[in-house]
Amino acid sequence: MSLLELNKVKKIYQQGKIEVPALRGVDLEVEEGEFTTIFGPSGSGKTTLLNMIGCLDTPTEGEVSLSGKKVSDLSKKALAMVRRFNIGFVFQAYNLIPVLTAYENVEFAIRLTDHSSESQMKEKVLKMLAEVGLKGLESRRPNELSGGEKQRVAIARALVKEPKIVLADEPTANLDSKTAADVVDIMRKMNKELGTTFIFSTHDPAVMKHASRFINLKDGMIFSDERGK
Amino acid sequence: MFSIKLGLKNLTRQKRRNFITILVIAFAFFVFLFLDSLMEGMEEMSFNNIKNYDTGSIQVAHPAYWEDKDKLSLENLIYLNQDIEESIKNMDGILGVSPELRFKANLNNGIDEIAVQGMGISIEQYNEVFATQNHVVEGSMFVPGESKAVIGVSLAELMDLKVNDYITLLVRTKEDTFNTIDLEIAGLLYTPNPMINNGIVFVPLGIARQALNVENGISMMAVKIKKEKEINPTINNINQIIQEKNMNINAYSWRESAKTVIAMSTAQDAETAVILTIILTIGMIGIINNVILSSLERTREIGMMKALGMREWEIVLVFMVEATGIGILGGLAGCLLGAAGVGWIVKYGYDLGYVGGDMSMYGIPIIDKIYGVWDFSSFVFIFFFGIVVALFSSIAPAYWAAHKEPVKAIYHR
C-alpha cells in the first residue's frame, strides 16, 4: 500500500462564469521515504496538486488517499485533524510567527499533537533545531534570522511532530542559490535520517537535482514521472 | 495552552494601534467614572440638602394636607399636644422634632412685593433638627421671644434688604381674611440649599400662628433620626404612637418630599445606561476594528495555523485572548485615569458658576459646587464590564478570521 494515492484527481476553479481547470485528472502514487520534486511552468498546477495532497483543498473529482484512507471526502474538521497529525508544511514565505522565537515557533507545532511532558517536549524541539543547524539561535525571533535560517526553522516546525509527509511549496524561491542548496541539503538529510516523505515544488534545476523522483506537470496533468538515483 | 500564550504575545504586535485602542477604551471608562461620581455626588448632596435644610428625616402631617402640601393650605393642619410630641421625641434613635407652620405670604419691603413661603418655627426645636443656623452669614437666628425674621441672602438682595431692616408679610388667615406680620430682619442665610435662600422667610411659630389664626395648629412636624437605615422602623413606630392616640395623621419619609430629586436620580440611571451604551459601542468598535485589522494583516499566519491543523476555535481563542488583553489594559488605564478624575472632583468639585451657580431652577437643591463621591463598585463594575465587552466583541471578527479557507489564507487570495 502506497503512502499517498491520487486517483483521477481533477480541480476546477470557478472564476465568474468561466471554469478554469487546474488539474485535469492526476494519477499518482508516492511511497514512504521518497524525496519527490514536482516541477513545471507557472500555472501547470504544482501548487494546486500540493494543496490536494496536503488536505488544504478538496478535488472537484477523483480521490486522494493517505495511508490507504480516503481523505478527499472528509469534513473540514476531519481534514484539519489529518493535517495536524500527518502532514508538515514548509512555505515559500516561511510563515513564521514574528512574536515567537525560533524555539517557540517549533514548539507551537509540537504542542498541537504531542502531550508528553514539558521536558520531553523541550528536548524534542531543541534536538530538531540542532538537526537543522540552528543550535544557539533558539531564542532569536524571525526578524533576527536570515532567510535561510528562517526556512530551517520552518523545516524544523514541519518535522518536529514527526509527520508522515512534508510538503514544501517552492521552499527555496526566496533564497540565494547557496542558501537554497543548504536548505535542500537539510531536507534531504532529514529525509534520509528520519525516513520522512518529502514532496516539494520548485522551478530551480539546481534544487531539483537533489530529488530522487521527478514529476513534471504540464497543463494540470503529469507529463513525466521519473525516478533518479 | 499555547493559544493563550500566543494571544498574549500578540499584544506586543502593532503597538501603536493597540495603544490607541487602549487609550480610547481608557478615555471612555474615564468619562463614565467621572460622570458617575459627579452624578452620585449631586444626588447625595441633593438628598443631604433636602434632609438638613428642608424636611428632616421624617415628616408627620395630616394625609389630606400631605396630598397637597405644595399648596401651603391652612386646612388639615395638625394639633399635637405636648404628650404626643414628647412621646415621639423620646423614641429610640430620634435626635429632635420641629413643629412647622408653612404658609403663603407676600413679602413687602415698602416699595416692592414678592411671593414667598412663610415658615413659622420654634427656633430651639428647629435647631435640633436642621443645620440652617450654621449658615447665618450676617446677623443671627432669632431667639425665643423675639419678634424677628430670618431670610436668605438671595431674597434679601432681590428685595434690597439688610439686617435690622423691617419687612411686612401679607398673609391670609385661616378664615381667608388679610393680615400682616411686621418683623425686623435678625439675620441673613446662605445655606447649601438654594430653595431656602431664595424664597423662605423664617418667623417665630407663635407669631405665625397668631397672624394666621390657627391656634396651636402646625402644617407638619419634622423629625431628625440618628441612622438613615432606621428610617422605616422609626416611621412605623411613630405611626403606632399616633394610632394609639386615634389621630388621623401619618409619618412620611423625606424621600416623599424629594420626588424631583428622586426623579432626577432615576433619570441619572437612564443617563448612566446611555453612557454605558456609548462606552460599549466605543469599546466594541475599537476591539472589532483591532481584530479585523489584525486578522487581515495576519491572513498568511492564519493560513499557516490552519495548515498545521489548528481548529477554528483554537484560532478564535488566539484573537479573543489578544482582544481581552486589550480590554484589560484599557480597563486598568481607564480605572487609573478615572481614579485621578474622581479624586479631583471629590476634592475640588465642579464650580456651578459656569452654569449660573444655582441648580434650584432645575429642581435640584444645590448651589455653588457639586462634589463627586468615591464609588468603588463603579470601578469594579466598569473594569469587568470592559473585559466582557472586549471578549464578546472579539468573537465575531475572530470567527470570521478563523473561518477563512486555508488555501485562500495561505496565498492571501
Contacts between the chains, C-beta under 8 A, distances in Angstrom:
chain1	res1	chain2	res2	distance
A	47	B	411	7.6
A	51	B	407	5.4
A	54	B	307	7.0
A	56	B	306	7.7
A	56	B	307	6.1
A	56	B	406	4.6
A	56	B	407	5.0
A	56	B	410	7.1
A	57	B	405	7.9
A	57	B	406	7.7
A	57	B	407	4.9
A	77	B	311	6.9
A	80	B	306	6.9
A	80	B	309	5.0
A	80	B	310	7.2
A	80	B	311	5.7
A	81	B	309	6.4
A	82	B	309	7.6
A	83	B	306	7.8
A	83	B	307	6.2
A	83	B	308	6.9
A	83	B	309	4.1
A	84	B	308	6.8
A	84	B	309	2.4
A	84	B	310	7.6
A	85	B	309	7.0
A	87	B	307	8.0
A	87	B	309	7.8
A	89	B	304	7.4
A	89	B	307	4.6
A	89	B	308	7.2
A	91	B	300	7.9
A	91	B	304	6.8
A	91	B	307	8.0
A	91	B	410	6.8
A	93	B	300	6.5
A	95	B	300	5.5
A	95	B	301	6.5
A	95	B	303	7.3
A	95	B	304	3.9
A	95	B	410	7.4
A	97	B	6	6.9
A	97	B	301	6.1
A	97	B	304	7.9
A	98	B	13	7.1
A	99	B	6	7.7
A	99	B	9	4.3
A	99	B	10	6.0
A	99	B	12	5.8
A	99	B	13	5.7
A	100	B	6	7.2
A	100	B	9	6.4
A	107	B	2	7.5
A	108	B	2	5.9
A	108	B	6	7.2
A	108	B	308	7.6
A	109	B	308	5.6
A	111	B	2	4.6
A	112	B	2	7.7
A	112	B	308	6.1
A	112	B	309	6.0
A	112	B	310	6.5
A	113	B	309	7.7
A	157	B	308	8.0
